[in-house]
Each structure stands twice: as C-alpha cells, then as structure tokens.
Amino acid sequence: MSSAPVLCLLVVCLVYLLGCSEQLQKKIDLDGHLIISFGVENQFGHFYKYARDKCKDPYPLERYTNETKRLLGVLEKRLQGREYLVDDGYSIADIATFPWVYCLEEFYKASEYLGLNNYPNVMAWKARCMARPAVTEGMTVCKIQ
C-alpha cells in the first residue's frame, strides 16, 4: 500500500481536530499535489522493472510510462517559479511526492527511459528535497536496494 493515502488521512484528521486556518490550508494543499503519486507509483515500476520480460503485451508498460510522464509534467508545471509544491515551503505534499520521483531514478533506474532531464523543475526540486537534513538522515535508515 502506498504511504500517500495514509498521509492524506492524517492531514484530514489534523484539519478536523485543529480547525483549518488559511495558513494550515496552504500548508496541506490537498488539491491534487499530495495525491499525485496515488495509483501510478507502483504500476510503472512493476511493469518497467519486474514484468518487462514476463508480459508480452506492450500496453501496460506504455500506459504507465505515459501516465508517469503526464504526472511528471504536472509536477514540472506546478514547480515553475516555486521551490516546493506548496507556496509556503516544504510540506507534507513534498514528503508524500518526493519518494515517488526519487525511486524513478534511483530504484527503477528509469531516468533515461522517462527522459527525466526534460523536467528541470522536478529534478531541481528533487535535489532540494535530497539536501534536507532529515531526508539525508532518513535515506541512511532505509536504503533502497
């Protein structure tokens, strides 16, 4: 199961318990940027890395490749002129979305296949996320293999 729905549920509970000020609304920004990785994150990786030789039909890989590129395009546009997904800075939206982008490059080794260099805003954002001390420390706890 993806961690993004769990984060979304936690945010909704937080809003319910604490009330929802305008500042809190901006920080959680649930208008699609938090949930961008729902559904597609594991499907592309599955068909690209694990089922590539097992599935003779090209449709699944093509479908999830196209959807992954579409989502990268949404991120690229969202990050234009922004440091992070939400205007106020690093937020739960970045925390939920960053691992998906990170894994495309580091775990699935799909940079060239997806043309990740065609998304300069996304790649700069990924680098900013990676430079955060908590992310750096977290990467030592659970190493991707």
BAFI-3210 file (N, C-alpha, C; in Angstrom, 3 decimals, decimal comma, padded with zeros to 6 digits):
// residues 145
n [1|2|3|4|5|6|7|8|9|10|11|12|13|14|15|16|17|18|19|20|21|22|23|24|25|26|27|28|29|30|31|32|33|34|35|36|37|38|39|40|41|42|43|44|45|46|47|48|49|50|51|52|53|54|55|56|57|58|59|60|61|62|63|64|65|66|67|68|69|70|71|72|73|74|75|76|77|78|79|80|81|82|83|84|85|86|87|88|89|90|91|92|93|94|95|96|97|98|99|100|101|102|103|104|105|106|107|108|109|110|111|112|113|114|115|116|117|118|119|120|121|122|123|124|125|126|127|128|129|130|131|132|133|134|135|136|137|138|139|140|141|142|143|144|145]
n.u [000,837|000,442|002,057|001,034|-001,907|-002,243|-000,887|-002,540|-004,946|-004,110|-003,650|-006,229|-007,487|-006,009|-006,764|-009,457|-009,350|-007,879|-009,027|-009,233|-007,221|-006,375|-003,641|-002,922|-004,380|-002,985|-000,574|-001,141|-002,398|-004,285|-005,099|-004,575|-001,852|-000,710|-001,732|-000,670|000,919|-000,659|-001,728|-000,342|002,317|003,457|002,751|004,036|006,710|006,492|005,823|007,955|010,355|010,009|008,104|008,719|009,950|008,200|005,691|004,178|002,602|002,776|001,194|000,645|003,123|003,504|001,204|001,519|003,953|003,326|001,451|003,053|004,848|003,014|002,222|004,697|004,914|002,816|003,859|006,173|005,095|003,731|005,877|007,130|008,652|008,537|009,886|009,088|006,269|004,066|003,282|004,233|006,468|008,454|006,474|003,884|002,975|005,273|006,725|005,187|005,289|007,922|009,404|008,402|009,319|012,050|012,481|011,972|014,303|016,450|015,781|014,254|015,812|015,203|015,727|016,788|015,038|012,547|013,178|013,981|015,551|014,200|012,555|013,302|012,552|011,404|013,580|015,343|013,846|013,776|016,464|016,633|014,954|016,423|018,615|017,812|018,333|016,873|015,872|018,221|019,264|017,196|017,456|019,591|018,597|016,645|017,714|017,547|017,446]
n.v [-001,187|002,230|004,985|007,489|007,718|007,273|009,445|011,453|010,877|011,365|014,122|015,091|014,343|015,929|018,503|018,400|018,090|020,343|022,507|024,620|026,841|029,504|029,514|026,910|025,503|026,203|024,996|022,249|021,787|020,096|019,846|018,044|017,817|016,504|013,994|013,093|010,915|008,702|005,478|005,266|005,068|002,573|000,988|001,716|001,099|-001,642|-002,784|-001,847|-002,636|-005,240|-006,864|-006,659|-008,545|-010,591|-009,964|-010,024|-008,313|-004,979|-002,958|-002,442|-001,369|000,796|002,297|002,986|004,258|006,492|007,689|008,215|010,059|012,063|012,819|013,694|015,916|017,474|017,975|019,370|021,701|022,700|023,261|025,352|028,353|027,962|026,773|024,565|022,242|023,421|026,791|028,020|026,660|023,721|020,864|018,534|017,653|017,609|015,714|013,448|013,132|013,271|010,748|009,101|010,300|010,185|007,392|006,699|007,387|006,403|003,801|002,370|002,956|004,485|006,888|007,710|006,336|007,522|010,106|012,018|014,322|016,126|017,434|019,859|021,495|019,649|017,965|019,745|020,343|017,804|017,576|019,640|018,584|016,295|017,476|018,239|017,960|016,039|014,312|013,360|012,005|010,147|008,599|007,010|005,273|003,607|002,069|002,028|-000,774]
n.w [000,000|-000,698|000,911|000,679|000,788|003,532|004,663|003,669|005,019|007,659|007,507|006,980|009,374|011,139|010,293|010,943|013,750|014,624|013,438|010,553|009,524|007,230|006,764|007,526|005,614|003,270|003,838|003,842|001,394|-000,432|-003,085|-005,098|-005,381|-003,275|-003,690|-006,050|-006,551|-006,124|-006,962|-009,583|-008,931|-008,167|-010,306|-012,768|-012,072|-011,540|-014,065|-015,561|-014,279|-013,178|-014,601|-017,223|-018,976|-018,662|-019,485|-022,480|-023,910|-024,929|-023,940|-021,022|-019,974|-021,722|-021,146|-018,377|-018,493|-020,061|-018,340|-016,113|-017,227|-017,794|-015,197|-014,242|-015,864|-014,826|-012,274|-013,064|-014,175|-011,918|-010,235|-011,430|-010,928|-008,209|-005,111|-003,696|-003,588|-002,342|-001,832|000,563|001,371|002,175|002,589|003,617|001,184|-000,409|001,022|000,620|-002,148|-003,096|-002,654|-004,694|-007,101|-006,585|-006,528|-009,201|-010,486|-008,847|-007,854|-009,818|-011,959|-014,249|-015,497|-018,050|-019,747|-019,137|-019,662|-017,714|-017,535|-019,041|-017,399|-015,768|-013,564|-011,830|-011,321|-010,068|-007,808|-006,653|-005,974|-004,077|-002,101|-001,458|-000,285|002,203|005,677|007,261|005,318|004,179|006,403|006,801|004,516|005,137|006,930|005,747|003,181|-000,335|-002,382]
ca.u [000,000|001,150|002,005|000,349|-003,253|-002,126|-000,575|-003,750|-005,861|-003,569|-003,871|-007,664|-007,731|-005,404|-007,625|-010,685|-009,069|-007,324|-009,651|-008,462|-006,894|-005,890|-002,234|-002,889|-004,857|-001,881|000,478|-001,510|-002,673|-004,734|-005,786|-004,069|-000,397|-000,400|-002,152|-000,185|001,558|-001,601|-002,067|000,604|003,700|003,942|002,423|005,131|007,859|006,234|005,926|009,272|011,473|009,766|007,293|009,105|010,195|007,137|004,461|004,432|001,801|003,429|000,230|000,788|004,291|003,228|000,187|002,056|005,001|002,640|000,854|004,161|005,309|001,973|002,334|005,925|004,565|002,025|004,821|007,042|004,327|003,465|007,117|007,644|008,662|008,382|010,914|008,421|004,932|003,159|003,945|004,860|007,688|008,436|005,234|003,503|002,859|006,624|007,092|004,453|005,559|009,356|009,898|007,991|010,267|013,360|012,549|012,041|015,708|017,384|015,406|013,872|016,858|014,427|015,978|016,904|013,810|011,485|013,647|013,843|016,212|013,226|011,761|014,318|011,991|011,233|014,893|015,872|013,068|014,274|017,764|016,361|014,437|017,550|019,564|017,266|018,997|016,039|015,809|019,542|019,341|016,231|017,985|020,535|017,826|016,042|018,393|016,904|018,344]
ca.v [000,000|003,493|005,779|008,753|007,773|007,374|010,851|012,221|010,654|012,093|015,548|015,343|014,261|017,110|019,639|018,229|018,294|021,662|023,564|024,801|028,223|029,691|029,118|025,448|025,056|026,331|024,040|020,884|021,856|018,793|019,986|017,114|017,705|015,462|012,673|012,876|009,611|007,615|004,562|005,023|004,949|001,195|000,315|001,905|000,333|-003,076|-003,199|-001,481|-003,368|-006,639|-007,648|-006,298|-009,756|-011,560|-009,515|-009,890|-007,188|-003,718|-001,974|-001,978|-000,507|002,043|003,046|003,561|005,199|007,726|008,303|008,727|011,280|013,083|013,294|014,486|017,195|018,228|018,445|020,358|022,953|023,163|023,740|026,522|029,539|027,570|025,905|023,341|022,084|024,385|028,093|028,410|025,906|022,257|020,461|017,129|017,335|017,234|014,483|012,344|013,008|013,137|009,366|008,575|010,814|009,630|005,981|006,594|007,491|005,632|002,399|001,767|003,287|004,817|008,293|007,864|005,826|008,513|011,438|012,889|015,611|017,016|018,022|020,516|021,949|018,458|017,485|020,725|020,132|016,557|017,898|020,412|017,636|015,437|018,265|018,481|017,078|014,903|013,381|012,730|011,039|009,085|007,728|006,061|004,309|002,660|002,187|001,387|-001,767]
ca.w [000,000|-000,765|002,137|000,408|001,366|004,987|004,931|003,380|006,136|008,812|007,291|007,154|010,816|011,742|009,971|011,729|015,166|014,922|012,659|009,334|009,212|005,861|006,742|007,537|004,305|002,319|004,170|003,474|-000,035|-000,923|-004,375|-006,091|-005,338|-002,312|-004,166|-007,410|-006,701|-005,882|-008,037|-010,662|-008,458|-008,192|-011,567|-013,720|-011,607|-011,704|-015,461|-016,098|-013,669|-012,821|-015,538|-018,585|-019,755|-018,416|-020,143|-023,927|-024,399|-024,575|-023,439|-019,633|-019,820|-022,438|-020,414|-017,145|-018,889|-020,451|-017,147|-015,306|-017,889|-017,605|-013,821|-014,171|-016,490|-013,848|-011,282|-013,719|-014,264|-010,554|-009,621|-012,139|-010,068|-006,800|-004,549|-003,246|-004,156|-001,711|-001,857|001,828|001,638|002,295|003,246|003,519|-000,240|-000,853|001,721|000,005|-003,578|-003,346|-002,810|-005,993|-008,092|-006,222|-006,935|-010,656|-010,874|-008,031|-007,679|-011,089|-012,950|-015,448|-015,876|-019,498|-020,355|-018,950|-020,046|-016,536|-017,773|-019,682|-016,315|-014,942|-012,285|-010,990|-010,896|-009,107|-006,583|-006,067|-005,365|-002,847|-001,105|-001,046|000,514|003,539|006,639|007,678|004,188|004,120|007,510|006,528|003,463|005,728|007,730|004,796|001,900|-001,484|-002,984]
c.u [000,876|001,026|001,229|-001,085|-003,226|-001,817|-001,795|-004,751|-005,394|-003,809|-005,338|-008,027|-007,184|-006,269|-008,898|-010,444|-008,642|-008,076|-008,760|-008,277|-006,414|-004,437|-002,105|-003,357|-003,744|-000,828|000,118|-001,914|-003,055|-005,412|-005,198|-002,569|000,060|-000,685|-001,634|000,393|000,610|-001,746|-000,956|002,001|004,241|003,722|003,527|006,314|007,686|006,458|007,279|010,376|011,220|009,044|007,662|009,287|009,070|005,855|004,755|003,687|002,477|002,499|000,468|001,977|004,073|002,250|000,783|003,255|004,369|002,040|001,931|004,690|004,291|002,072|003,610|005,694|003,738|002,943|005,700|006,353|004,089|004,704|007,716|007,517|008,487|009,559|010,326|006,992|003,912|003,925|004,714|006,132|007,443|007,235|004,999|003,327|004,214|007,032|006,421|004,873|007,021|009,818|009,544|008,990|011,662|013,502|012,586|013,483|016,578|017,049|015,100|014,906|016,221|014,655|015,985|015,612|012,682|011,895|013,544|014,537|015,310|012,327|012,703|013,790|011,838|012,582|015,550|015,158|013,537|015,610|017,578|015,836|015,569|018,522|019,055|017,882|018,162|015,923|017,127|019,678|018,399|016,712|019,004|019,817|017,257|016,698|017,633|017,910|017,795]
c.v [001,242|004,237|007,074|008,783|007,892|008,815|011,733|012,086|011,406|013,586|015,896|015,308|015,483|018,345|019,583|018,563|019,722|022,809|023,830|026,274|028,303|029,240|027,589|024,883|025,129|025,263|022,625|020,743|020,517|018,855|019,115|016,911|016,674|014,082|012,336|011,478|008,442|006,749|004,254|004,696|003,530|000,520|000,489|001,026|-001,156|-003,508|-002,861|-002,388|-004,868|-007,455|-007,383|-007,532|-010,782|-011,223|-009,237|-008,698|-005,877|-002,709|-001,534|-001,033|000,826|002,917|003,732|004,473|006,541|008,438|008,896|010,019|012,402|013,683|014,106|015,864|018,082|018,801|019,557|021,717|023,545|023,798|024,954|027,753|029,240|026,708|024,542|023,330|023,061|025,681|028,445|027,641|024,409|021,822|018,970|016,704|016,919|015,894|013,275|012,091|012,732|011,687|008,747|009,010|010,237|008,191|005,803|006,569|006,472|004,141|001,723|002,010|003,644|006,249|008,497|007,446|006,855|009,908|012,432|014,237|016,605|017,710|018,745|021,027|020,791|017,991|018,442|020,573|018,865|016,803|018,704|019,498|016,766|016,172|018,538|017,481|015,853|013,863|012,620|011,668|009,863|008,103|006,729|004,993|003,220|002,838|001,415|000,431|-002,276]
c.w [000,000|000,565|001,926|000,949|002,894|005,381|004,719|004,518|007,382|008,694|007,512|008,640|011,527|011,512|010,811|013,196|015,507|014,277|011,459|009,020|007,767|005,741|006,716|006,199|003,276|002,570|003,731|002,015|-000,657|-002,289|-005,473|-006,013|-004,321|-002,891|-005,555|-007,603|-006,454|-007,133|-009,015|-010,153|-008,539|-009,539|-012,601|-013,327|-011,801|-013,144|-016,069|-015,571|-013,519|-013,888|-016,994|-019,482|-019,634|-019,160|-021,616|-024,532|-023,988|-023,899|-021,992|-019,434|-020,522|-021,664|-019,187|-017,407|-019,251|-019,251|-016,247|-015,907|-017,739|-016,207|-013,612|-014,800|-015,569|-012,771|-011,855|-013,768|-012,872|-009,927|-010,336|-011,243|-008,593|-006,378|-004,187|-003,771|-003,600|-001,543|-000,590|002,149|001,728|003,119|003,092|002,055|-000,806|-000,249|001,060|-001,438|-003,889|-003,513|-004,161|-007,068|-007,839|-006,734|-008,447|-011,122|-010,149|-007,924|-009,017|-012,187|-014,301|-015,924|-017,384|-020,192|-020,285|-019,405|-018,902|-016,699|-018,490|-018,663|-015,350|-013,602|-011,306|-010,455|-009,895|-007,767|-005,872|-005,362|-004,080|-001,741|-000,564|-000,128|001,932|004,523|007,041|006,560|004,073|005,199|007,273|005,472|003,999|006,532|006,832|003,451|000,827|-002,112|-004,275]
res [m|s|s|a|p|v|l|c|l|l|v|v|c|l|v|y|l|l|g|c|s|e|q|l|q|k|k|i|d|l|d|g|h|l|i|i|s|f|g|v|e|n|q|f|g|h|f|y|k|y|a|r|d|k|c|k|d|p|y|p|l|e|r|y|t|n|e|t|k|r|l|l|g|v|l|e|k|r|l|q|g|r|e|y|l|v|d|d|g|y|s|i|a|d|i|a|t|f|p|w|v|y|c|l|e|e|f|y|k|a|s|e|y|l|g|l|n|n|y|p|n|v|m|a|w|k|a|r|c|m|a|r|p|a|v|t|e|g|m|t|v|c|k|i|q]
***
